[in-house]
Each structure stands twice: as structure tokens, then as C-alpha cells.
Amino acid sequence: MCISDRFRAERERLGFSQRQLSELLGASLNTVNNWERGVSACSAEAVSRFGDHGADVLYILTGQHMPRPTLSAEEASLLDNYNNSTEQGKAAARAVLEAVSVQKQKAA
């Protein structure tokens, strides 16, 4: 499996269409299509931006998956809820957690 195949696999794993990914990365739809077909290579900057949206950059570049921390069932459920929220919902969740964070309150 080559970089273009792994790039496509990560897009599909994350549930993005090529159009959605092109918008997230600031690339044309044709460019994303060319990356996935191996016609052209995506830049390191594009792969890095993809990583900002959940892609496993190490896997795309090397075929080796990034080690993932082990989450409890509760943590996994919270993360799943966050990932399936709207941007407004995510912002609200971040605000609530920031407000009640014990570690942040101790530092203040």
C-alpha cells in the first residue's frame, strides 16, 4: 500500500468525502483526487493539516499506525459524543470543561 492509498484510507476512515476533505485542506477537489490516485503527491503541509482533522499522519507517511492511548469506556464515549457534535456543540463542551477543570483552577 502506498501513500496515496493510505491517504484515501484515512479519508474514508474519518468519513470525509473528497469534497469535504478538499475544503478542509484548502485544496481543489481535483487535487485531492490526484493525490488519492497517485497522480501527484500531497505536500507535507497538506498531510499535517489532515492530521489536525484526525488523520494518522504517521500511518499515511510510513504505513505504521500511531500508538493510541488506551481510553476507558467513559472516555471513549465522551470522545465519540464530542466527535459527533456540531461545531457549536464542540465549542460548548470545551467551554464547560475549561470552566470546571480542577487542574486549571489550581494553576490560577
N, CA, C and O atoms as a printed pandas DataFrame, in Angstrom:
     atom_number atom_name residue_name chain_id  residue_number  x_coord  y_coord  z_coord
0              1         N          MET        A               1    0.853   -1.174    0.000
1              2        CA          MET        A               1    0.000    0.000    0.000
2              3         C          MET        A               1    0.902    1.242    0.000
3              4         O          MET        A               1    1.836    1.328    0.798
4              5         N          CYS        A               2    0.628    2.193   -0.883
5              6        CA          CYS        A               2    1.461    3.393   -0.995
6              7         C          CYS        A               2    0.776    4.582   -0.310
7              8         O          CYS        A               2   -0.356    4.471    0.161
8              9         N          ILE        A               3    1.476    5.710   -0.264
9             10        CA          ILE        A               3    0.973    6.900    0.426
10            11         C          ILE        A               3   -0.403    7.300   -0.090
11            12         O          ILE        A               3   -1.285    7.631    0.703
12            13         N          SER        A               4   -0.598    7.275   -1.397
13            14        CA          SER        A               4   -1.896    7.687   -1.939
14            15         C          SER        A               4   -3.018    6.777   -1.438
15            16         O          SER        A               4   -4.119    7.247   -1.151
16            17         N          ASP        A               5   -2.741    5.475   -1.335
17            18        CA          ASP        A               5   -3.746    4.531   -0.826
18            19         C          ASP        A               5   -4.033    4.779    0.657
19            20         O          ASP        A               5   -5.185    4.737    1.089
20            21         N          ARG        A               6   -2.978    5.036    1.427
21            22        CA          ARG        A               6   -3.161    5.277    2.861
22            23         C          ARG        A               6   -3.874    6.614    3.102
23            24         O          ARG        A               6   -4.681    6.736    4.023
24            25         N          PHE        A               7   -3.572    7.607    2.270
25            26        CA          PHE        A               7   -4.247    8.899    2.363
26            27         C          PHE        A               7   -5.754    8.702    2.157
27            28         O          PHE        A               7   -6.563    9.210    2.933
28            29         N          ARG        A               8   -6.123    7.963    1.109
29            30        CA          ARG        A               8   -7.527    7.682    0.826
30            31         C          ARG        A               8   -8.156    6.880    1.964
31            32         O          ARG        A               8   -9.283    7.157    2.375
32            33         N          ALA        A               9   -7.424    5.887    2.470
33            34        CA          ALA        A               9   -7.947    5.051    3.552
34            35         C          ALA        A               9   -8.245    5.891    4.796
35            36         O          ALA        A               9   -9.253    5.668    5.466
36            37         N          GLU        A              10   -7.384    6.843    5.103
37            38        CA          GLU        A              10   -7.625    7.709    6.255
38            39         C          GLU        A              10   -8.832    8.616    6.015
39            40         O          GLU        A              10   -9.627    8.838    6.928
40            41         N          ARG        A              11   -8.974    9.136    4.811
41            42        CA          ARG        A              11  -10.142    9.965    4.499
42            43         C          ARG        A              11  -11.408    9.153    4.711
43            44         O          ARG        A              11  -12.363    9.625    5.328
44            45         N          GLU        A              12  -11.411    7.932    4.198
45            46        CA          GLU        A              12  -12.588    7.076    4.322
46            47         C          GLU        A              12  -12.837    6.677    5.779
47            48         O          GLU        A              12  -13.985    6.643    6.222
48            49         N          ARG        A              13  -11.774    6.375    6.523
49            50        CA          ARG        A              13  -11.915    6.004    7.932
50            51         C          ARG        A              13  -12.570    7.131    8.723
51            52         O          ARG        A              13  -13.381    6.886    9.616
52            53         N          LEU        A              14  -12.212    8.363    8.386
53            54        CA          LEU        A              14  -12.750    9.525    9.101
54            55         C          LEU        A              14  -14.119    9.964    8.572
55            56         O          LEU        A              14  -14.763   10.834    9.158
56            57         N          GLY        A              15  -14.555    9.366    7.473
57            58        CA          GLY        A              15  -15.883    9.655    6.947
58            59         C          GLY        A              15  -15.989   10.921    6.123
59            60         O          GLY        A              15  -17.085   11.457    5.955
60            61         N          PHE        A              16  -14.872   11.410    5.604
61            62        CA          PHE        A              16  -14.897   12.603    4.760
62            63         C          PHE        A              16  -15.068   12.211    3.293
63            64         O          PHE        A              16  -14.491   11.227    2.831
64            65         N          SER        A              17  -15.858   12.984    2.578
65            66        CA          SER        A              17  -15.883   12.839    1.123
66            67         C          SER        A              17  -14.658   13.567    0.582
67            68         O          SER        A              17  -14.022   14.341    1.298
68            69         N          GLN        A              18  -14.334   13.321   -0.669
69            70        CA          GLN        A              18  -13.211   14.050   -1.262
70            71         C          GLN        A              18  -13.494   15.549   -1.244
71            72         O          GLN        A              18  -12.589   16.345   -0.996
72            73         N          ARG        A              19  -14.724   15.934   -1.501
73            74        CA          ARG        A              19  -15.086   17.363   -1.495
74            75         C          ARG        A              19  -14.898   17.967   -0.100
75            76         O          ARG        A              19  -14.325   19.047    0.037
76            77         N          GLN        A              20  -15.376   17.277    0.921
77            78        CA          GLN        A              20  -15.211   17.782    2.294
78            79         C          GLN        A              20  -13.739   17.937    2.640
79            80         O          GLN        A              20  -13.329   18.940    3.225
80            81         N          LEU        A              21  -12.942   16.929    2.270
81            82        CA          LEU        A              21  -11.523   16.996    2.581
82            83         C          LEU        A              21  -10.847   18.123    1.817
83            84         O          LEU        A              21   -9.983   18.809    2.363
84            85         N          SER        A              22  -11.229   18.320    0.570
85            86        CA          SER        A              22  -10.625   19.406   -0.204
86            87         C          SER        A              22  -10.904   20.750    0.465
87            88         O          SER        A              22  -10.031   21.618    0.506
88            89         N          GLU        A              23  -12.113   20.922    0.985
89            90        CA          GLU        A              23  -12.462   22.170    1.674
90            91         C          GLU        A              23  -11.674   22.321    2.967
91            92         O          GLU        A              23  -11.193   23.412    3.273
92            93         N          LEU        A              24  -11.534   21.237    3.733
93            94        CA          LEU        A              24  -10.776   21.292    4.988
94            95         C          LEU        A              24   -9.310   21.626    4.758
95            96         O          LEU        A              24   -8.698   22.347    5.547
96            97         N          LEU        A              25   -8.750   21.099    3.675
97            98        CA          LEU        A              25   -7.317   21.276    3.421
98            99         C          LEU        A              25   -7.012   22.477    2.539
99           100         O          LEU        A              25   -5.846   22.816    2.336
100          101         N          GLY        A              26   -8.050   23.125    2.010
101          102        CA          GLY        A              26   -7.827   24.271    1.129
102          103         C          GLY        A              26   -7.234   23.873   -0.205
103          104         O          GLY        A              26   -6.426   24.601   -0.782
104          105         N          ALA        A              27   -7.639   22.716   -0.689
105          106        CA          ALA        A              27   -7.160   22.205   -1.975
106          107         C          ALA        A              27   -8.373   21.986   -2.877
107          108         O          ALA        A              27   -9.501   21.862   -2.398
108          109         N          SER        A              28   -8.132   21.940   -4.163
109          110        CA          SER        A              28   -9.249   21.684   -5.079
110          111         C          SER        A              28   -9.638   20.207   -5.009
111          112         O          SER        A              28   -8.845   19.355   -4.608
112          113         N          LEU        A              29  -10.862   19.935   -5.403
113          114        CA          LEU        A              29  -11.345   18.558   -5.460
114          115         C          LEU        A              29  -10.467   17.741   -6.407
115          116         O          LEU        A              29  -10.137   16.592   -6.112
116          117         N          ASN        A              30  -10.094   18.322   -7.526
117          118        CA          ASN        A              30   -9.234   17.633   -8.495
118          119         C          ASN        A              30   -7.878   17.288   -7.873
119          120         O          ASN        A              30   -7.321   16.223   -8.139
120          121         N          THR        A              31   -7.353   18.196   -7.045
121          122        CA          THR        A              31   -6.059   17.949   -6.399
122          123         C          THR        A              31   -6.153   16.760   -5.450
123          124         O          THR        A              31   -5.284   15.888   -5.467
124          125         N          VAL        A              32   -7.196   16.713   -4.624
125          126        CA          VAL        A              32   -7.378   15.582   -3.694
126          127         C          VAL        A              32   -7.532   14.288   -4.479
127          128         O          VAL        A              32   -6.961   13.261   -4.114
128          129         N          ASN        A              33   -8.295   14.341   -5.549
129          130        CA          ASN        A              33   -8.465   13.163   -6.395
130          131         C          ASN        A              33   -7.114   12.702   -6.942
131          132         O          ASN        A              33   -6.830   11.504   -6.953
132          133         N          ASN        A              34   -6.288   13.632   -7.392
133          134        CA          ASN        A              34   -4.958   13.284   -7.919
134          135         C          ASN        A              34   -4.063   12.705   -6.838
135          136         O          ASN        A              34   -3.294   11.783   -7.110
136          137         N          TRP        A              35   -4.146   13.225   -5.611
137          138        CA          TRP        A              35   -3.356   12.670   -4.509
138          139         C          TRP        A              35   -3.742   11.216   -4.272
139          140         O          TRP        A              35   -2.877   10.357   -4.104
140          141         N          GLU        A              36   -5.031   10.949   -4.261
141          142        CA          GLU        A              36   -5.505    9.600   -3.956
142          143         C          GLU        A              36   -5.247    8.615   -5.081
143          144         O          GLU        A              36   -5.148    7.412   -4.837
144          145         N          ARG        A              37   -5.137    9.099   -6.295
145          146        CA          ARG        A              37   -4.835    8.209   -7.426
146          147         C          ARG        A              37   -3.321    8.083   -7.640
147          148         O          ARG        A              37   -2.881    7.302   -8.483
148          149         N          GLY        A              38   -2.528    8.841   -6.886
149          150        CA          GLY        A              38   -1.079    8.785   -7.032
150          151         C          GLY        A              38   -0.565    9.549   -8.228
151          152         O          GLY        A              38    0.591    9.385   -8.617
152          153         N          VAL        A              39   -1.413   10.392   -8.828
153          154        CA          VAL        A              39   -1.001   11.201   -9.979
154          155         C          VAL        A              39   -0.038   12.291   -9.527
155          156         O          VAL        A              39    0.914   12.629  -10.231
156          157         N          SER        A              40   -0.301   12.838   -8.336
157          158        CA          SER        A              40    0.600   13.825   -7.744
158          159         C          SER        A              40    0.709   13.531   -6.254
159          160         O          SER        A              40   -0.135   12.843   -5.680
160          161         N          ALA        A              41    1.747   14.057   -5.646
161          162        CA          ALA        A              41    1.973   13.826   -4.223
162          163         C          ALA        A              41    1.487   15.023   -3.424
163          164         O          ALA        A              41    1.693   16.172   -3.813
164          165         N          CYS        A              42    0.841   14.737   -2.306
165          166        CA          CYS        A              42    0.407   15.837   -1.444
166          167         C          CYS        A              42    1.617   16.366   -0.676
167          168         O          CYS        A              42    2.582   15.644   -0.425
168          169         N          SER        A              43    1.538   17.624   -0.317
169          170        CA          SER        A              43    2.634   18.259    0.411
170          171         C          SER        A              43    2.612   17.839    1.881
171          172         O          SER        A              43    1.603   17.351    2.390
172          173         N          ALA        A              44    3.729   18.036    2.537
173          174        CA          ALA        A              44    3.802   17.765    3.978
174          175         C          ALA        A              44    2.817   18.659    4.719
175          176         O          ALA        A              44    2.225   18.240    5.713
176          177         N          GLU        A              45    2.637   19.884    4.244
177          178        CA          GLU        A              45    1.695   20.807    4.864
178          179         C          GLU        A              45    0.268   20.263    4.785
179          180         O          GLU        A              45   -0.484   20.353    5.755
180          181         N          ALA        A              46   -0.105   19.703    3.641
181          182        CA          ALA        A              46   -1.450   19.140    3.478
182          183         C          ALA        A              46   -1.637   17.941    4.408
183          184         O          ALA        A              46   -2.692   17.800    5.025
184          185         N          VAL        A              47   -0.637   17.089    4.513
185          186        CA          VAL        A              47   -0.736   15.929    5.404
186          187         C          VAL        A              47   -0.842   16.405    6.850
187          188         O          VAL        A              47   -1.611   15.846    7.632
188          189         N          SER        A              48   -0.082   17.427    7.206
189          190        CA          SER        A              48   -0.138   17.976    8.556
190          191         C          SER        A              48   -1.526   18.540    8.863
191          192         O          SER        A              48   -2.067   18.304    9.943
192          193         N          ARG        A              49   -2.099   19.281    7.922
193          194        CA          ARG        A              49   -3.459   19.825    8.117
194          195         C          ARG        A              49   -4.474   18.692    8.239
195          196         O          ARG        A              49   -5.419   18.783    9.021
196          197         N          PHE        A              50   -4.278   17.630    7.468
197          198        CA          PHE        A              50   -5.155   16.465    7.555
198          199         C          PHE        A              50   -5.058   15.873    8.960
199          200         O          PHE        A              50   -6.062   15.451    9.534
200          201         N          GLY        A              51   -3.850   15.844    9.506
201          202        CA          GLY        A              51   -3.651   15.366   10.875
202          203         C          GLY        A              51   -4.418   16.193   11.888
203          204         O          GLY        A              51   -4.891   15.663   12.894
204          205         N          ASP        A              52   -4.548   17.488   11.634
205          206        CA          ASP        A              52   -5.320   18.359   12.521
206          207         C          ASP        A              52   -6.791   17.971   12.554
207          208         O          ASP        A              52   -7.518   18.362   13.466
208          209         N          HIS        A              53   -7.229   17.207   11.566
209          210        CA          HIS        A              53   -8.627   16.776   11.487
210          211         C          HIS        A              53   -8.787   15.290   11.793
211          212         O          HIS        A              53   -9.801   14.682   11.450
212          213         N          GLY        A              54   -7.776   14.710   12.442
213          214        CA          GLY        A              54   -7.901   13.343   12.935
214          215         C          GLY        A              54   -7.152   12.276   12.168
215          216         O          GLY        A              54   -7.138   11.119   12.590
216          217         N          ALA        A              55   -6.530   12.625   11.056
217          218        CA          ALA        A              55   -5.805   11.613   10.280
218          219         C          ALA        A              55   -4.555   11.156   11.016
219          220         O          ALA        A              55   -3.911   11.943   11.711
220          221         N          ASP        A              56   -4.223    9.910   10.864
221          222        CA          ASP        A              56   -2.999    9.329   11.434
222          223         C          ASP        A              56   -1.869    9.613   10.452
223          224         O          ASP        A              56   -1.657    8.869    9.495
224          225         N          VAL        A              57   -1.145   10.703   10.706
225          226        CA          VAL        A              57   -0.094   11.164    9.797
226          227         C          VAL        A              57    1.017   10.131    9.673
227          228         O          VAL        A              57    1.518    9.889    8.575
228          229         N          LEU        A              58    1.405    9.523   10.782
229          230        CA          LEU        A              58    2.459    8.506   10.734
230          231         C          LEU        A              58    2.052    7.370    9.807
231          232         O          LEU        A              58    2.871    6.885    9.026
232          233         N          TYR        A              59    0.803    6.943    9.881
233          234        CA          TYR        A              59    0.312    5.873    9.018
234          235         C          TYR        A              59    0.354    6.293    7.549
235          236         O          TYR        A              59    0.798    5.525    6.696
236          237         N          ILE        A              60   -0.107    7.509    7.253
237          238        CA          ILE        A              60   -0.091    7.970    5.863
238          239         C          ILE        A              60    1.326    7.928    5.310
239          240         O          ILE        A              60    1.543    7.469    4.189
240          241         N          LEU        A              61    2.286    8.403    6.086
241          242        CA          LEU        A              61    3.654    8.525    5.588
242          243         C          LEU        A              61    4.441    7.225    5.606
243          244         O          LEU        A              61    5.266    6.986    4.724
244          245         N          THR        A              62    4.193    6.377    6.611
245          246        CA          THR        A              62    5.053    5.198    6.770
246          247         C          THR        A              62    4.325    3.862    6.714
247          248         O          THR        A              62    4.951    2.821    6.515
248          249         N          GLY        A              63    3.017    3.885    6.887
249          250        CA          GLY        A              63    2.274    2.630    6.981
250          251         C          GLY        A              63    2.218    2.082    8.395
251          252         O          GLY        A              63    1.589    1.050    8.628
252          253         N          GLN        A              64    2.867    2.754    9.351
253          254        CA          GLN        A              64    2.851    2.350   10.762
254          255         C          GLN        A              64    1.831    3.207   11.494
255          256         O          GLN        A              64    1.873    4.434   11.397
256          257         N          HIS        A              65    0.919    2.583   12.221
257          258        CA          HIS        A              65   -0.087    3.356   12.941
258          259         C          HIS        A              65    0.508    4.026   14.164
259          260         O          HIS        A              65    1.375    3.473   14.841
260          261         N          MET        A              66    0.024    5.229   14.432
261          262        CA          MET        A              66    0.391    5.966   15.626
262          263         C          MET        A              66   -0.126    5.211   16.836
263          264         O          MET        A              66   -1.280    4.782   16.836
264          265         N          PRO        A              67    0.691    5.033   17.871
265          266        CA          PRO        A              67    0.170    4.396   19.079
266          267         C          PRO        A              67   -0.962    5.248   19.656
267          268         O          PRO        A              67   -0.822    6.463   19.792
268          269         N          ARG        A              68   -2.054    4.622   19.987
269          270        CA          ARG        A              68   -3.209    5.335   20.543
270          271         C          ARG        A              68   -3.280    5.053   22.045
271          272         O          ARG        A              68   -3.131    3.910   22.477
272          273         N          PRO        A              69   -3.508    6.097   22.829
273          274        CA          PRO        A              69   -3.655    5.853   24.263
274          275         C          PRO        A              69   -4.904    5.013   24.527
275          276         O          PRO        A              69   -5.896    5.106   23.805
276          277         N          THR        A              70   -4.837    4.216   25.547
277          278        CA          THR        A              70   -5.975    3.398   25.920
278          279         C          THR        A              70   -6.966    4.264   26.684
279          280         O          THR        A              70   -6.606    4.913   27.665
280          281         N          LEU        A              71   -8.199    4.272   26.236
281          282        CA          LEU        A              71   -9.241    5.057   26.882
282          283         C          LEU        A              71  -10.197    4.146   27.636
283          284         O          LEU        A              71  -10.467    3.020   27.220
284          285         N          SER        A              72  -10.699    4.653   28.747
285          286        CA          SER        A              72  -11.742    3.920   29.448
286          287         C          SER        A              72  -13.012    3.999   28.600
287          288         O          SER        A              72  -13.091    4.799   27.667
288          289         N          ALA        A              73  -13.991    3.179   28.922
289          290        CA          ALA        A              73  -15.258    3.202   28.191
290          291         C          ALA        A              73  -15.906    4.581   28.298
291          292         O          ALA        A              73  -16.470    5.081   27.324
292          293         N          GLU        A              74  -15.829    5.194   29.474
293          294        CA          GLU        A              74  -16.418    6.523   29.675
294          295         C          GLU        A              74  -15.694    7.561   28.823
295          296         O          GLU        A              74  -16.336    8.400   28.192
296          297         N          GLU        A              75  -14.358    7.512   28.799
297          298        CA          GLU        A              75  -13.584    8.456   27.985
298          299         C          GLU        A              75  -13.883    8.268   26.500
299          300         O          GLU        A              75  -14.041    9.242   25.763
300          301         N          ALA        A              76  -13.958    7.020   26.070
301          302        CA          ALA        A              76  -14.253    6.741   24.664
302          303         C          ALA        A              76  -15.644    7.257   24.298
303          304         O          ALA        A              76  -15.838    7.805   23.213
304          305         N          SER        A              77  -16.607    7.086   25.195
305          306        CA          SER        A              77  -17.962    7.568   24.945
306          307         C          SER        A              77  -17.989    9.093   24.849
307          308         O          SER        A              77  -18.637    9.650   23.962
308          309         N          LEU        A              78  -17.290    9.762   25.755
309          310        CA          LEU        A              78  -17.223   11.227   25.720
310          311         C          LEU        A              78  -16.577   11.711   24.426
311          312         O          LEU        A              78  -17.051   12.659   23.801
312          313         N          LEU        A              79  -15.502   11.058   24.034
313          314        CA          LEU        A              79  -14.817   11.433   22.803
314          315         C          LEU        A              79  -15.701   11.202   21.589
315          316         O          LEU        A              79  -15.730   12.023   20.673
316          317         N          ASP        A              80  -16.416   10.096   21.580
317          318        CA          ASP        A              80  -17.327    9.802   20.479
318          319         C          ASP        A              80  -18.431   10.857   20.407
319          320         O          ASP        A              80  -18.773   11.331   19.323
320          321         N          ASN        A              81  -18.984   11.222   21.562
321          322        CA          ASN        A              81  -20.011   12.269   21.586
322          323         C          ASN        A              81  -19.452   13.590   21.062
323          324         O          ASN        A              81  -20.107   14.285   20.285
324          325         N          TYR        A              82  -18.253   13.926   21.487
325          326        CA          TYR        A              82  -17.621   15.170   21.025
326          327         C          TYR        A              82  -17.410   15.124   19.513
327          328         O          TYR        A              82  -17.750   16.074   18.808
328          329         N          ASN        A              83  -16.856   14.035   19.020
329          330        CA          ASN        A              83  -16.573   13.919   17.585
330          331         C          ASN        A              83  -17.825   13.953   16.729
331          332         O          ASN        A              83  -17.759   14.323   15.557
332          333         N          ASN        A              84  -18.959   13.577   17.289
333          334        CA          ASN        A              84  -20.209   13.561   16.538
334          335         C          ASN        A              84  -21.084   14.785   16.813
335          336         O          ASN        A              84  -22.259   14.810   16.447
336          337         N          SER        A              85  -20.507   15.792   17.456
337          338        CA          SER        A              85  -21.227   17.031   17.740
338          339         C          SER        A              85  -21.019   18.042   16.627
339          340         O          SER        A              85  -20.095   17.929   15.822
340          341         N          THR        A              86  -21.898   19.030   16.602
341          342        CA          THR        A              86  -21.714   20.163   15.692
342          343         C          THR        A              86  -20.554   21.011   16.215
343          344         O          THR        A              86  -20.095   20.818   17.341
344          345         N          GLU        A              87  -20.092   21.936   15.403
345          346        CA          GLU        A              87  -19.017   22.835   15.861
346          347         C          GLU        A              87  -19.479   23.635   17.074
347          348         O          GLU        A              87  -18.688   23.888   17.983
348          349         N          GLN        A              88  -20.734   24.032   17.099
349          350        CA          GLN        A              88  -21.286   24.773   18.231
350          351         C          GLN        A              88  -21.287   23.892   19.483
351          352         O          GLN        A              88  -20.941   24.359   20.569
352          353         N          GLY        A              89  -21.667   22.642   19.339
353          354        CA          GLY        A              89  -21.658   21.711   20.461
354          355         C          GLY        A              89  -20.253   21.467   20.980
355          356         O          GLY        A              89  -20.040   21.397   22.191
356          357         N          LYS        A              90  -19.288   21.336   20.068
357          358        CA          LYS        A              90  -17.896   21.139   20.477
358          359         C          LYS        A              90  -17.384   22.341   21.254
359          360         O          LYS        A              90  -16.698   22.187   22.265
360          361         N          ALA        A              91  -17.717   23.543   20.782
361          362        CA          ALA        A              91  -17.282   24.761   21.473
362          363         C          ALA        A              91  -17.892   24.824   22.873
363          364         O          ALA        A              91  -17.217   25.205   23.829
364          365         N          ALA        A              92  -19.163   24.450   22.993
365          366        CA          ALA        A              92  -19.823   24.460   24.300
366          367         C          ALA        A              92  -19.166   23.448   25.239
367          368         O          ALA        A              92  -18.941   23.749   26.412
368          369         N          ALA        A              93  -18.858   22.256   24.734
369          370        CA          ALA        A              93  -18.215   21.224   25.555
370          371         C          ALA        A              93  -16.847   21.701   26.037
371          372         O          ALA        A              93  -16.497   21.520   27.203
372          373         N          ARG        A              94  -16.077   22.308   25.137
373          374        CA          ARG        A              94  -14.757   22.823   25.539
374          375         C          ARG        A              94  -14.888   23.901   26.611
375          376         O          ARG        A              94  -14.105   23.937   27.560
376          377         N          ALA        A              95  -15.877   24.778   26.458
377          378        CA          ALA        A              95  -16.073   25.858   27.427
378          379         C          ALA        A              95  -16.437   25.298   28.803
379          380         O          ALA        A              95  -15.909   25.752   29.819
380          381         N          VAL        A              96  -17.333   24.316   28.836
381          382        CA          VAL        A              96  -17.740   23.722   30.107
382          383         C          VAL        A              96  -16.550   23.036   30.769
383          384         O          VAL        A              96  -16.301   23.240   31.957
384          385         N          LEU        A              97  -15.821   22.234   30.021
385          386        CA          LEU        A              97  -14.686   21.505   30.601
386          387         C          LEU        A              97  -13.586   22.452   31.067
387          388         O          LEU        A              97  -12.939   22.200   32.083
388          389         N          GLU        A              98  -13.374   23.522   30.340
389          390        CA          GLU        A              98  -12.373   24.510   30.760
390          391         C          GLU        A              98  -12.804   25.177   32.066
391          392         O          GLU        A              98  -11.978   25.440   32.940
392          393         N          ALA        A              99  -14.098   25.446   32.188
393          394        CA          ALA        A              99  -14.613   26.115   33.378
394          395         C          ALA        A              99  -14.517   25.243   34.629
395          396         O          ALA        A              99  -14.314   25.758   35.728
396          397         N          VAL        A             100  -14.661   23.939   34.472
397          398        CA          VAL        A             100  -14.678   23.053   35.643
398          399         C          VAL        A             100  -13.372   22.288   35.848
399          400         O          VAL        A             100  -13.287   21.455   36.751
400          401         N          SER        A             101  -12.377   22.548   35.047
401          402        CA          SER        A             101  -11.114   21.828   35.152
402          403         C          SER        A             101  -10.419   22.130   36.476
403          404         O          SER        A             101  -10.095   23.283   36.758
404          405         N          VAL        A             102  -10.191   21.112   37.279
405          406        CA          VAL        A             102   -9.513   21.267   38.578
406          407         C          VAL        A             102   -8.081   21.722   38.360
407          408         O          VAL        A             102   -7.597   22.609   39.064
408          409         N          GLN        A             103   -7.403   21.129   37.402
409          410        CA          GLN        A             103   -6.001   21.462   37.151
410          411         C          GLN        A             103   -5.884   22.950   36.798
411          412         O          GLN        A             103   -4.980   23.622   37.294
412          413         N          LYS        A             104   -6.752   23.462   35.979
413          414        CA          LYS        A             104   -6.686   24.865   35.567
414          415         C          LYS        A             104   -6.991   25.759   36.785
415          416         O          LYS        A             104   -6.359   26.801   36.958
416          417         N          GLN        A             105   -7.951   25.354   37.621
417          418        CA          GLN        A             105   -8.305   26.157   38.782
418          419         C          GLN        A             105   -7.154   26.211   39.780
419          420         O          GLN        A             105   -6.931   27.247   40.407
420          421         N          LYS        A             106   -6.418   25.104   39.938
421          422        CA          LYS        A             106   -5.270   25.084   40.845
422          423         C          LYS        A             106   -4.173   26.016   40.361
423          424         O          LYS        A             106   -3.498   26.658   41.166
424          425         N          ALA        A             107   -3.993   26.093   39.032
425          426        CA          ALA        A             107   -2.933   26.924   38.477
426          427         C          ALA        A             107   -3.274   28.405   38.581
427          428         O          ALA        A             107   -2.373   29.244   38.579
428          429         N          ALA        A             108   -4.543   28.738   38.670
429          430        CA          ALA        A             108   -4.961   30.149   38.687
430          431         C          ALA        A             108   -4.644   30.838   39.975
431          432         O          ALA        A             108   -4.937   32.023   40.130
